[in-house]
Amino acid sequence: MIPRRRFLQAAAATTAAATLTATPARAATREQPEGTVTGMGPASVASPLGNGEFVGGVLYAGSRGLSPNVVGAYDLAKDSVTTHFDIPTGVGIWAMCKVGTDVYVGTHARSDLYKIDTVANQVTKVAEYPDHYIWTMASSPDGKVYMGTSEPGRVWEYDPATGTSRDLGQPAPGEAYVRSIQADDTYVYAGIGTHAHLIAIDRATGEKRELLPSAVADRDWVSSMAMSDTHLAGGMNSLAELLVLEKAAPQNYKVVKATAAGEKYIVSVLIHDGYVYFAGRPSGTFYRYSLATEQLEVLGVPYFEAATCRLLAHEGRIYGIQDSAVFVYDPATGSLDYVNLVQRGFKSAPEEPMSVHSDGRRVYVGGKGGADIHDVATGKVTRLGIAGEPKTLLTVGDTTYLGVYTQAALYAHRPGETEAKLIARTGNQQDRPRDLAYDAATGLIVMPTQPEPGHMNGALSLYSPRTGTFETYRPVVERQTVYSVAARHGVAYLGTLIQEGLGLPPVTTTARLAAFDLVTRKPLWEMEPVPGARQISSLSFGRTNTLYGMASTGEVFEFDLRRRKVTRTVKAGTKGGELFVTGRVAYCTDGDTIYKIDLVAFTAKPIVEGLAGQWFGGEPKLALDPSRRALYAVRGRDLVRVAIAGR
């Protein structure tokens, strides 16, 4: 087993080197005119993987979040990535399969199907689909390609012989996701969420049959799946259970519980040589279950907390694709090794960032698998590796706190440390941190979170750095997610999002503004500040009794805390983003334009235009330098410093 620190160091090196140099932003002085933009280089450089497939002795691994995404050909014999194939559309590759020597690649947001001819080294787009994501893909013995999509959860068939597609419909009408798929001569098997189903679809007639045992019908997902001639195996969330059943007699089944502490997800499954291999999360543990003896083994933790997006068998060994690397397990010897594909030539490139934050000397940019840290004075960039996605950050004293997806985890990082420390996971069926705030009166860090797909009610977690306590309250605003937070004098003010867990249709129509007492731990009041707003994307304090917020409509509102009333509104952009108040002015962004708002006249004017920030999920972010003389934003996928007057 390779030591954990070595794996963390390997992960940190998956960006374009652990140390890069960009233009120092310190040269941007206070004398610069407001709106002056200084480039700081790529915001976050990464090479996260979404899937892979073997053809002969070459592993074809697909990226996600790059522009364009690529499939890199890792030649095992040469121990190097010898070729890259550009995939020009979509924001990532979650699905891959092979038919003969051809590799098929499915993208998401938008959903396109590509064929890589590995003999001719050619890429061809062969189909496109109306659904948001192609999550999963498998080929049948007769060479057809089957895809599972989301929104709605649907199954598609593509026939390479004719170049035509067939819509096999929604295996479980009303469910948003087909997250796993397999196919044999007779059936297509579809794993469904957010309410678990395992559906067999007759390939000839289209007839559908439920295979999921009634004893586990209350589970959330069948989110990963593998197949042999005799068995199906699927990972069920959120209790980290592996379902193993006989294809010919589905009533003969076993439910195998993953044993690592805190395990919730089975993220990938492989049936090979009489065993079911599977990987769990959040622990990153690698397991094996014997079909003959029904014994479960823990084989190791290749990389602590990493998600394994695919398990493959090749020449007797098992390969697990994780982040920017591959682990290799040899059943004959029990050895477990780790291969960093970036070190072997896999492309690193700017990704769509997820968060940005300044502590005054450094700018953190969160992305897949960690954060790039930009030193403002030197331009040096270092990588902070985290097995997850930092969605929001906050600095208190000498510590920067990171809210990390999944598991709605809170991490802490001090300057100079090579690793971030895990403080807690929220639990309570939460997975996406949405904001962070600090209340000096109580000494609490406040973190709102969005629930897991298909689940109701977001939560609010309170962490005390002084005592180490971490407490979660759910619900806070009934049937909504708390999206933004500002805290002062023992009260947290909360802006909401009407979407609960993804895939669950909203049951409310308008975002709310609410107050929560951090001392009594009780809600105080709530109201709807902007008619028809889907979310309140940001909150910031003004004068003693004034709170400002930005809504998804692009409106900025002024709220009188004593009268609990919206007093003024102004349009500042096409959609909601971050908002910061500095004295008698405020700054906000919709991702393309940065606006300055005169809080006396309550008027807005653009100071920077044409950013076209490529934020992950289309959620624009902005960071305020503690000096209040600069903002940090993204232009395209580059980090930029924007000079401001702060008054």
C-alpha positions in Angstrom: 0.0 0.0 0.0 1.3 3.4 -0.9 1.3 5.9 2.0 -1.6 8.4 2.0 0.7 11.4 1.9 2.3 10.1 -1.3 -1.2 9.8 -2.9 -2.1 13.3 -1.8 1.1 14.7 -3.3 0.4 12.8 -6.5 -3.1 14.3 -6.7 -1.7 17.8 -6.0 0.5 17.4 -9.0 -2.4 16.7 -11.4 -2.7 20.3 -12.3 -0.3 22.0 -14.7 2.5 21.3 -12.3 2.2 22.0 -8.6 3.9 25.3 -9.1 3.2 27.7 -11.9 4.0 31.3 -12.3 1.6 34.0 -13.5 1.7 37.8 -13.7 1.9 39.2 -10.2 -1.2 41.2 -9.2 0.8 43.3 -6.6 1.8 45.5 -9.5 -1.8 46.6 -9.7 -1.7 49.5 -7.3 -4.4 51.6 -5.7 -3.6 54.4 -8.2 -5.1 52.3 -11.1 -8.4 53.7 -12.4 -11.5 51.8 -11.2 -12.3 49.0 -13.6 -8.7 48.4 -14.6 -8.4 44.6 -15.3 -5.1 42.8 -14.7 -4.7 39.2 -15.9 -3.4 36.6 -13.5 -3.4 33.5 -15.8 -5.6 30.5 -15.8 -7.9 30.5 -12.8 -7.8 26.7 -12.1 -5.8 24.2 -14.1 -6.8 20.6 -13.8 -7.2 17.3 -15.6 -10.1 15.5 -13.9 -11.3 12.2 -15.5 -14.8 11.0 -16.0 -14.5 7.6 -17.5 -12.3 5.2 -19.5 -12.2 2.2 -21.8 -9.5 -0.3 -22.8 -8.9 -1.2 -26.5 -6.0 -3.7 -26.5 -3.2 -2.4 -24.3 -4.3 1.2 -24.5 -6.5 2.9 -21.9 -8.7 5.6 -23.4 -9.5 8.1 -20.6 -12.0 10.9 -20.9 -11.8 14.3 -19.2 -14.4 16.6 -17.8 -14.5 20.3 -17.3 -11.8 21.2 -19.9 -12.4 23.1 -23.1 -12.3 21.2 -25.3 -12.5 18.0 -23.3 -10.2 15.2 -24.5 -9.7 11.5 -24.5 -6.1 10.6 -23.8 -4.7 7.3 -25.0 -2.5 5.8 -22.3 -0.3 3.1 -23.7 0.5 0.6 -20.9 3.6 -0.8 -22.7 5.1 2.7 -23.2 3.8 3.9 -19.9 2.8 7.2 -21.5 -0.1 9.1 -22.9 0.7 9.0 -26.6 -2.3 10.7 -28.2 -5.2 13.1 -27.3 -8.5 13.3 -29.1 -10.5 16.5 -28.8 -14.2 16.2 -27.9 -15.4 19.7 -28.9 -18.8 19.9 -27.3 -20.2 19.4 -23.8 -18.7 20.3 -20.5 -17.5 16.8 -19.6 -17.3 13.1 -20.4 -19.1 10.8 -17.9 -20.0 7.9 -20.3 -17.8 5.7 -22.5 -18.0 2.2 -24.0 -16.4 0.3 -26.9 -17.6 -1.7 -29.9 -14.8 -3.6 -31.3 -11.9 -1.2 -31.7 -14.2 1.9 -31.7 -14.6 3.9 -28.5 -17.9 5.7 -28.0 -17.9 8.9 -25.9 -21.0 10.6 -24.4 -20.9 14.2 -23.3 -23.2 16.2 -21.0 -24.6 19.7 -21.2 -24.9 19.2 -24.2 -25.5 15.5 -24.9 -23.6 14.4 -27.9 -22.3 11.0 -29.0 -18.8 10.7 -30.5 -17.0 7.7 -32.1 -13.2 7.4 -31.8 -11.8 5.1 -34.5 -8.7 3.9 -32.6 -7.3 2.3 -35.8 -7.5 5.4 -38.0 -7.2 7.8 -35.0 -10.2 9.7 -36.1 -13.1 11.3 -34.1 -16.6 11.7 -35.5 -19.7 13.1 -33.9 -22.4 10.5 -34.7 -25.5 11.6 -32.8 -27.0 14.2 -30.5 -29.8 14.0 -27.9 -32.1 16.5 -26.3 -31.5 15.4 -22.7 -29.2 17.3 -20.4 -26.7 14.6 -19.5 -25.5 11.3 -20.9 -24.6 9.7 -17.6 -23.9 6.2 -18.6 -23.2 4.0 -21.6 -22.8 0.3 -22.4 -22.6 -1.8 -25.6 -24.5 -5.0 -26.3 -22.9 -8.2 -27.6 -24.3 -7.4 -31.1 -22.6 -4.0 -31.2 -25.4 -1.5 -30.3 -24.7 1.3 -27.9 -27.1 2.1 -25.0 -27.2 5.4 -23.1 -28.8 6.5 -19.9 -29.7 10.2 -19.6 -31.2 12.7 -17.2 -34.0 15.2 -17.3 -35.8 13.1 -18.0 -34.4 9.7 -17.1 -34.4 8.0 -20.5 -32.7 5.2 -22.4 -31.4 5.7 -26.0 -30.1 3.1 -28.4 -27.6 3.9 -31.1 -26.9 1.5 -33.9 -23.4 2.0 -35.4 -24.4 -0.1 -38.4 -27.1 2.3 -39.6 -26.1 5.5 -37.7 -29.7 5.7 -36.3 -31.0 6.2 -32.8 -34.0 4.8 -31.1 -35.8 6.3 -28.0 -36.6 3.5 -25.6 -38.4 5.9 -23.4 -38.4 6.5 -19.6 -37.9 3.2 -17.7 -39.5 4.8 -14.6 -41.7 7.7 -15.7 -41.3 10.7 -13.4 -37.8 9.9 -12.4 -35.1 12.3 -13.6 -32.0 10.0 -13.9 -30.9 6.9 -15.6 -27.5 6.7 -13.9 -26.3 3.2 -14.8 -26.9 0.8 -17.7 -25.9 -2.6 -19.0 -27.1 -4.6 -22.0 -27.0 -8.3 -23.0 -28.6 -10.1 -26.0 -32.1 -9.8 -24.7 -32.4 -6.9 -22.2 -31.2 -3.4 -21.4 -30.8 -3.0 -17.7 -31.3 0.6 -16.3 -30.4 1.8 -12.9 -32.7 4.7 -11.8 -32.7 7.6 -9.3 -33.7 9.6 -7.4 -36.1 6.9 -6.3 -34.3 3.6 -6.9 -35.4 1.3 -9.6 -33.7 -1.5 -11.6 -35.6 -1.9 -14.8 -35.1 -4.6 -17.5 -36.2 -3.4 -20.9 -36.8 -6.1 -23.6 -34.7 -4.9 -26.5 -37.1 -6.3 -29.1 -40.5 -5.4 -27.6 -39.7 -2.5 -25.3 -41.5 -4.3 -22.5 -40.3 -3.1 -19.0 -39.9 -5.2 -15.9 -38.9 -4.1 -12.4 -36.1 -6.2 -10.9 -35.4 -4.3 -7.8 -36.4 -6.4 -4.7 -39.2 -4.9 -2.7 -37.1 -5.0 0.4 -34.8 -2.3 -1.0 -37.5 -0.3 -3.0 -37.1 2.6 -0.6 -33.5 3.3 -1.6 -32.4 6.5 -3.5 -30.5 5.2 -6.5 -29.1 2.3 -8.5 -26.3 4.6 -9.5 -23.6 2.2 -10.7 -23.9 -1.2 -12.3 -21.9 -4.2 -13.8 -23.0 -7.4 -15.5 -21.7 -10.9 -16.1 -23.4 -13.7 -18.0 -25.2 -14.7 -14.8 -25.4 -11.7 -12.5 -26.1 -8.1 -12.2 -24.5 -5.9 -9.5 -25.5 -2.4 -8.7 -24.5 0.2 -6.1 -27.3 1.7 -4.1 -27.2 5.1 -2.4 -27.2 6.5 0.2 -26.5 3.6 2.5 -23.4 2.2 0.6 -25.1 -1.0 -0.3 -24.2 -3.4 -3.2 -27.1 -5.3 -4.7 -26.1 -8.6 -6.3 -28.8 -10.6 -8.1 -29.1 -13.5 -10.5 -30.3 -12.3 -14.0 -32.4 -15.5 -14.5 -33.9 -15.4 -11.1 -33.9 -11.9 -9.6 -35.5 -13.1 -6.5 -32.2 -14.6 -5.6 -30.3 -11.6 -4.4 -27.9 -10.4 -1.8 -27.4 -6.9 -0.3 -23.8 -6.3 0.7 -23.0 -3.4 3.0 -19.8 -1.5 2.5 -17.9 -1.5 5.8 -15.8 1.6 5.9 -16.8 4.1 8.6 -19.2 6.7 7.1 -19.5 5.1 3.7 -22.5 6.3 1.7 -22.0 5.6 -2.0 -21.0 2.7 -4.2 -19.5 4.7 -7.1 -18.3 2.0 -9.5 -18.8 -1.8 -9.9 -17.1 -4.5 -11.9 -17.8 -8.3 -12.0 -14.7 -10.2 -12.9 -13.5 -13.8 -12.5 -16.1 -14.7 -9.8 -15.8 -11.5 -7.8 -17.7 -8.2 -7.6 -15.2 -5.4 -7.3 -16.5 -2.1 -6.1 -15.4 1.3 -4.8 -17.0 3.3 -2.0 -17.2 7.0 -1.1 -16.5 9.1 0.8 -13.7 6.8 2.2 -12.3 5.8 -1.2 -12.2 2.2 -0.1 -11.8 -0.6 -2.7 -13.7 -3.8 -1.9 -14.2 -7.3 -3.3 -17.2 -9.6 -2.9 -17.0 -13.3 -3.8 -20.0 -14.7 -5.7 -19.1 -18.2 -4.6 -18.4 -17.7 -0.8 -20.4 -14.5 -0.3 -17.4 -13.1 1.6 -16.5 -9.4 1.5 -12.9 -8.2 1.6 -11.4 -4.7 1.9 -8.6 -4.5 -0.6 -7.3 -1.1 0.4 -7.7 2.6 0.0 -5.9 3.6 -3.2 -6.4 7.4 -2.5 -8.2 8.6 0.6 -11.7 10.0 -0.2 -11.3 9.9 -4.0 -14.2 8.9 -6.2 -13.5 6.0 -8.6 -15.5 6.8 -11.7 -14.8 3.4 -13.5 -13.5 0.0 -12.8 -12.0 -2.0 -15.7 -10.4 -5.4 -16.1 -7.3 -5.9 -18.3 -5.0 -8.9 -18.6 -5.8 -10.1 -15.1 -5.5 -6.8 -13.3 -8.2 -4.3 -12.1 -7.9 -0.6 -13.1 -9.7 2.1 -11.2 -10.0 5.6 -12.8 -9.8 8.3 -10.2 -9.5 12.1 -10.7 -6.3 12.4 -12.8 -4.9 9.0 -12.1 -5.4 5.2 -12.2 -4.9 2.7 -9.5 -4.0 -0.9 -10.4 -4.8 -3.9 -8.4 -3.2 -7.3 -9.1 -5.4 -10.2 -7.7 -2.5 -12.6 -8.1 -0.2 -10.7 -5.7 -2.5 -8.4 -3.8 -0.4 -5.4 -4.9 -2.1 -2.0 -5.3 -0.2 0.7 -7.3 -1.1 4.2 -8.5 -0.4 5.8 -11.9 -0.6 9.5 -12.3 -1.7 10.1 -15.9 -0.7 13.8 -15.9 2.9 12.8 -15.1 2.7 10.5 -18.1 1.5 13.2 -20.5 -2.3 13.6 -20.0 -3.4 17.0 -20.8 -3.9 19.6 -18.1 -5.9 22.7 -19.0 -8.0 25.5 -17.5 -11.3 24.1 -16.2 -14.5 25.9 -15.4 -13.9 27.2 -11.8 -16.5 26.8 -9.0 -15.4 29.4 -6.5 -13.0 32.3 -5.9 -11.9 33.9 -2.6 -9.2 36.3 -1.5 -7.5 36.4 1.9 -5.5 39.5 0.9 -2.2 37.7 0.0 -3.6 34.8 -1.8 -6.5 34.0 -4.1 -8.1 30.6 -3.9 -9.9 29.2 -7.0 -11.9 26.1 -6.3 -12.4 23.4 -8.9 -12.5 19.6 -9.4 -10.2 17.9 -6.9 -9.0 20.9 -5.0 -8.1 24.6 -5.4 -5.4 26.6 -7.2 -3.8 29.1 -4.8 -2.5 32.2 -6.5 0.1 34.2 -4.6 -0.8 37.9 -5.3 2.8 39.2 -4.8 4.7 36.7 -6.8 2.2 35.2 -9.3 3.2 31.7 -8.1 0.4 29.1 -8.2 0.2 26.1 -6.0 -2.3 23.3 -5.9 -4.2 22.4 -2.8 -5.5 18.8 -3.4 -8.8 17.9 -1.9 -10.9 14.8 -2.8 -13.9 17.0 -3.8 -15.0 20.3 -5.1 -14.6 23.5 -3.0 -17.8 25.4 -3.6 -17.3 28.3 -1.2 -14.5 29.7 1.0 -14.1 32.1 3.9 -11.0 33.3 5.8 -11.2 33.9 9.6 -7.9 35.0 11.2 -5.1 32.9 9.7 -7.4 30.0 8.6 -9.3 29.7 5.3 -12.4 27.4 5.5 -13.6 25.5 2.4 -17.1 24.1 1.9 -16.6 21.0 -0.2 -18.9 18.9 -2.3 -19.7 16.0 -1.9 -20.8 15.2 1.6 -21.2 18.9 2.4 -17.8 18.8 4.1 -16.0 21.6 5.9 -12.2 21.8 5.6 -9.7 24.2 7.1 -6.4 25.4 5.5 -3.6 27.5 6.9 -1.1 29.3 4.6 1.9 27.1 3.9 0.3 23.8 4.8 0.3 21.2 2.0 -3.1 19.7 3.0 -6.4 20.9 4.2 -7.8 19.4 7.4 -11.3 17.8 7.3 -13.4 19.3 10.1 -16.7 17.6 9.6 -19.2 16.3 7.1 -22.7 17.7 7.4 -24.6 14.4 7.0 -28.4 14.9 7.1 -28.6 13.9 3.4 -26.7 17.1 2.4 -24.0 17.3 -0.3 -23.5 20.9 -1.7 -22.2 23.7 0.5 -23.6 27.0 -0.8 -22.0 29.8 1.2 -19.9 30.5 4.4 -20.2 33.4 6.9 -18.6 34.3 10.2 -20.4 35.8 13.2 -18.0 37.6 15.6 -20.6 37.8 18.4 -20.9 34.0 18.8 -17.6 32.9 17.1 -19.5 30.7 14.8 -18.9 29.8 11.1 -22.2 29.3 9.3 -22.5 27.0 6.3 -25.8 26.4 4.4 -26.0 23.3 2.3 -28.2 21.8 -0.4 -29.6 18.3 0.0 -28.6 15.2 -2.0 -30.5 14.6 -5.3 -34.1 13.6 -4.6 -34.1 14.8 -0.9 -36.0 17.6 0.7 -34.9 20.5 2.8 -31.5 22.1 2.9 -29.7 22.6 6.2 -27.6 25.1 8.2 -24.5 23.9 10.0 -22.7 25.9 12.7 -19.1 25.3 13.5 -17.2 26.7 16.5 -13.4 26.9 16.0 -13.0 27.6 19.7 -14.9 24.5 21.0 -14.7 22.3 17.9 -18.5 21.7 17.9 -20.3 21.2 14.6 -24.1 21.2 14.7 -26.6 20.9 11.9 -30.2 22.2 11.7 -32.6 20.9 9.1 -35.0 22.3 7.9 -34.4 25.9 8.5 -36.6 27.3 5.7 -39.1 24.6 5.0 -38.9 22.9 1.5 -36.1 25.2 0.3 -32.3 25.3 0.3 -30.4 28.1 2.0 -28.1 29.4 -0.7 -26.6 32.6 0.8 -25.8 33.8 4.3 -24.6 36.9 6.1 -24.2 36.9 9.9 -23.9 39.7 12.5 -24.7 40.3 16.2 -25.8 36.7 16.8 -28.2 36.5 13.8 -27.7 34.7 10.5 -29.6 36.2 7.6 -30.4 33.6 5.0 -31.2 33.8 1.2 -32.8 30.7 -0.2 -33.1 28.7 -3.4 -36.4 27.1 -4.3 -34.6 23.9 -5.6 -34.1 21.3 -3.0 -32.2 18.1 -4.0 -31.5 17.9 -7.8 -34.2 15.9 -9.6 -36.9 16.9 -7.1 -39.3 19.4 -8.6 -39.6 22.5 -6.5 -42.7 22.8 -4.4 -42.3 26.5 -3.7 -42.2 29.3 -6.3 -40.3 32.2 -4.7 -37.0 32.5 -2.9 -37.1 33.8 0.7 -35.1 36.0 3.0 -35.0 34.6 6.6 -33.4 35.2 9.9 -32.0 32.6 12.3 -31.0 33.2 15.9 -27.5 31.8 16.4 -27.9 31.9 20.2 -31.3 30.2 20.7 -30.8 28.2 17.4 -34.3 29.1 16.3 -35.8 30.8 13.2 -37.0 34.3 13.7 -38.9 35.3 10.6 -39.0 34.9 6.8 -40.4 36.8 3.8 -40.2 37.0 0.0 -38.1 40.0 -1.0 -38.2 39.7 -4.8 -41.4 38.4 -6.6 -40.7 35.4 -8.8 -37.0 35.1 -7.8 -35.7 31.5 -7.9 -32.9 32.3 -5.6 -31.2 35.0 -3.5 -27.6 34.5 -4.7 -25.8 36.8 -2.2 -26.2 38.9 0.9 -24.1 41.7 2.3 -24.5 44.2 5.2 -24.7 47.9 4.7 -25.4 50.4 7.5 -26.3 49.0 11.0 -29.9 48.1 10.1 -29.5 47.6 6.3 -29.0 44.4 4.4 -28.5 44.1 0.7 -29.1 41.1 -1.5 -29.0 40.0 -5.1 -31.6 37.8 -6.7 -31.6 35.4 -9.6 -33.5 38.1 -11.6 -30.5 40.3 -11.5 -32.1 42.7 -9.1 -30.3 44.1 -6.1 -32.5 45.0 -3.2 -32.1 47.1 0.0 -33.8 45.6 3.1 -34.5 47.5 6.3 -33.9 45.0 9.1 -36.0 46.9 11.7 -39.0 47.3 9.5 -38.4 43.9 7.7 -39.2 45.6 4.4 -37.6 45.9 1.0 -37.1 49.7 0.6 -35.5 49.9 -2.9 -34.4 47.8 -5.9 -32.2 48.3 -8.9 -31.5 46.1 -11.9 -27.8 45.0 -12.1 -27.3 42.3 -14.6 -29.1 39.4 -16.2 -28.9 37.0 -13.3 -27.8 36.7 -9.8 -24.2 36.5 -8.6 -22.0 37.7 -5.8 -22.6 41.1 -4.0 -20.2 43.0 -1.8 -20.9 46.3 0.1 -17.9 48.7 0.7 -19.0 51.8 2.5 -21.6 53.7 0.4 -21.1 51.6 -2.7 -21.6 47.9 -3.6 -20.2 45.7 -6.4 -21.8 42.7 -8.0 -21.6 40.6 -11.1 -23.8 38.5 -13.4 -20.7 36.7 -14.8 -20.3 39.0 -17.8 -20.4 42.5 -16.3 -19.2 43.9 -12.9 -21.5 46.7 -11.7 -20.9 49.4 -9.2 -24.0 50.4 -7.2 -24.3 53.8 -5.6 -26.1 53.0 -2.4 -27.2 56.6 -1.8 -28.8 57.2 -5.2 -29.4 53.5 -5.7 -28.3 53.4 -9.2 -26.1 50.8 -11.0 -23.4 51.3 -13.7 -21.0 48.8 -15.3 -17.3 49.2 -14.6 -16.2 46.0 -16.4 -17.9 44.4 -19.3 -17.3 41.4 -21.6 -15.9 39.0 -19.0 -17.9 36.0 -20.3 -16.8 34.1 -17.2 -17.1 30.4 -17.7 -18.2 29.4 -14.3 -19.1 25.7 -13.6 -22.9 25.4 -13.6 -23.3 28.9 -14.8 -23.1 30.3 -11.3 -21.1 33.5 -11.4 -18.7 34.3 -8.5 -16.7 37.3 -7.3 -14.2 37.9 -4.5 -13.5 41.0 -2.6 -9.9 41.7 -1.5 -9.8 42.6 2.2 -8.2 45.9 1.3 -11.4 46.8 -0.5 -9.4 48.1 -3.4 -9.7 45.1 -5.7 -12.1 42.4 -6.8 -11.2 39.0 -8.3 -13.3 37.6 -11.1 -13.0 35.2 -14.1 -12.6 36.3 -17.7 -13.3 33.3 -19.8 -11.3 30.8 -17.6 -8.6 33.2 -16.5 -8.4 34.8 -13.1 -8.4 38.6 -13.2 -7.9 41.4 -10.7 -10.2 44.4 -11.0 -9.2 47.7 -9.4 -12.0 49.4 -7.5 -12.3 52.6 -5.5 -14.2 51.0 -2.7 -16.2 54.2 -2.2 
